[in-house]
Amino acid sequence: EQQRIVARIEALAGKIAAARRLREEATTETHLLLENLIDTAFEEIHHPAYPLRHLTTKIGSGSTPRGGKEVYAESGVPLIRSLNVRMRTFQWDGIAFISDDVHQQMAGTQVEPNDVLLNITGASIGRVSCAPNVPTANVTQHVMIIRPTQTLNNRYLMYWLSRPSMQNSINEQQKGATRQAITKSQVAQFEIPLPPIDEQIKIVNQLDNYQSQIQLVQLEQTQTNQELDALLPAILDRAFKGAL
């Protein structure tokens, strides 16, 4: 009877493991699909490209508040760190806050709603998102503010910087340094193709639609993973209650 139970558990565990592998493959393919859709959208653009420094009013990284984490507050002005800048998504989880006085001391690194944020150091280098829609915020030295002119849509710029080929370029540029980092001068030289603003918005709307659909699929995949994680404990519980 023990052998029968063990054999049954192992058979079911094998099926769960196979289902989990298939789910992981599907998750990877879903991610690659979005990357390919973004690359394809920009491959179809045939307009002159300009250095980013000519299409922005500000390119600059933040700074560490005097006193470091000791000056963080429970509420106040959001202080955006690299962990908040995900790929094409701003994450509020883990947000830090500083007082308005500290914020004013960091006047040169204040964020505006139309800004694009780019991680420029560490393992998250290259992750890019649009700034959150708040009246004001600030950034640490690990995050760069890119403020486009009216000729460049901020989400268009975000998608352009998130392209796999652009991410590869960012990673290549920081190789050989003692620390993973990309500089202001390097970012300023990025060549951005510039279609008319209405065409940029059309591309953004298309990519936003793709991303929202992919996110729905990813949510379903996460829920399935959670169900798979709960399945084996449930099987073990049934087995030792004599119900398997």
Residue pairs with C-beta under 8 A, 6 or more apart in sequence:
5 239
5 244
8 239
8 244
9 235
9 236
9 239
9 244
12 232
12 235
13 232
13 235
16 228
16 231
16 232
19 228
20 225
20 228
23 221
23 224
23 225
23 228
26 221
27 218
27 221
30 214
30 217
30 218
30 221
33 214
34 210
34 211
34 214
35 163
35 164
37 207
37 210
38 159
38 162
38 163
38 164
38 207
38 210
39 163
39 164
39 165
41 159
41 203
41 206
41 207
42 159
42 160
42 163
42 193
42 203
45 193
45 195
45 203
46 193
47 193
47 194
47 195
48 193
48 194
49 191
49 192
49 193
49 194
50 191
50 192
50 194
51 188
51 189
51 190
51 191
51 192
52 59
52 146
52 187
52 188
52 189
52 190
52 191
52 192
53 59
53 188
53 189
55 148
55 149
55 151
55 152
55 157
55 192
55 194
56 146
56 147
56 148
56 149
56 152
56 188
57 147
57 148
57 149
58 115
58 145
58 146
58 147
59 144
59 145
59 146
59 147
59 184
59 187
59 188
60 108
60 109
60 144
60 145
60 184
61 109
61 120
61 139
61 141
61 142
61 143
61 144
61 145
61 184
62 80
62 106
62 109
62 138
62 139
62 140
62 141
62 142
62 143
62 144
62 145
63 106
63 108
63 109
63 140
63 141
64 140
64 141
65 71
65 79
65 98
65 102
65 105
65 106
66 102
66 105
69 96
71 98
71 99
71 102
72 79
72 96
72 97
72 98
73 97
73 98
73 99
74 97
75 97
76 97
76 98
76 99
76 100
76 103
77 97
77 98
77 99
77 100
77 102
77 103
77 136
77 137
77 138
78 95
78 96
78 97
78 132
78 134
78 137
78 138
79 95
79 96
79 97
79 98
79 137
79 138
79 139
79 140
80 95
80 111
80 117
80 131
80 132
80 137
80 138
80 139
80 140
80 143
81 94
81 95
81 96
81 139
81 140
81 142
81 143
82 119
82 121
82 122
82 124
82 127
82 140
82 142
82 143
83 91
83 94
83 124
84 90
84 91
84 92
84 93
84 94
84 95
85 91
85 117
85 118
85 119
85 124
85 127
85 128
85 129
85 143
86 127
86 129
87 127
87 128
87 129
87 162
88 128
88 129
88 158
88 159
88 162
88 211
89 129
90 117
90 129
90 130
90 131
90 132
92 132
98 106
98 138
103 110
103 136
103 138
106 138
109 138
109 139
109 145
110 136
110 137
110 138
111 117
111 131
111 136
111 137
111 138
111 139
111 145
112 131
112 136
112 147
113 131
113 132
113 133
113 134
113 135
114 131
114 147
114 148
114 154
115 130
115 131
115 145
115 146
115 147
115 154
116 128
116 129
116 130
116 131
116 145
116 146
116 147
116 148
116 154
116 157
116 158
116 161
117 128
117 129
117 130
117 131
117 139
117 143
117 144
117 145
117 146
118 126
118 127
118 128
118 143
118 144
118 146
118 161
118 187
119 125
119 126
119 127
119 128
119 142
119 143
119 144
120 142
120 143
120 144
120 181
120 182
120 183
120 187
121 141
121 142
121 179
121 180
121 181
121 182
122 142
122 180
123 180
125 170
125 171
125 174
125 180
125 181
125 182
126 161
126 167
126 170
126 171
126 182
128 158
128 161
128 162
129 158
130 154
130 155
130 158
131 137
131 145
139 145
144 184
144 187
146 157
146 187
148 154
148 157
150 197
151 194
151 197
152 192
152 194
152 197
152 200
153 197
153 200
153 201
153 204
155 204
155 207
155 208
156 200
156 201
156 203
156 204
157 192
159 203
159 204
159 207
160 166
160 192
160 193
161 190
166 190
170 182
173 182
173 186
174 180
174 181
174 182
195 203
235 244
238 244
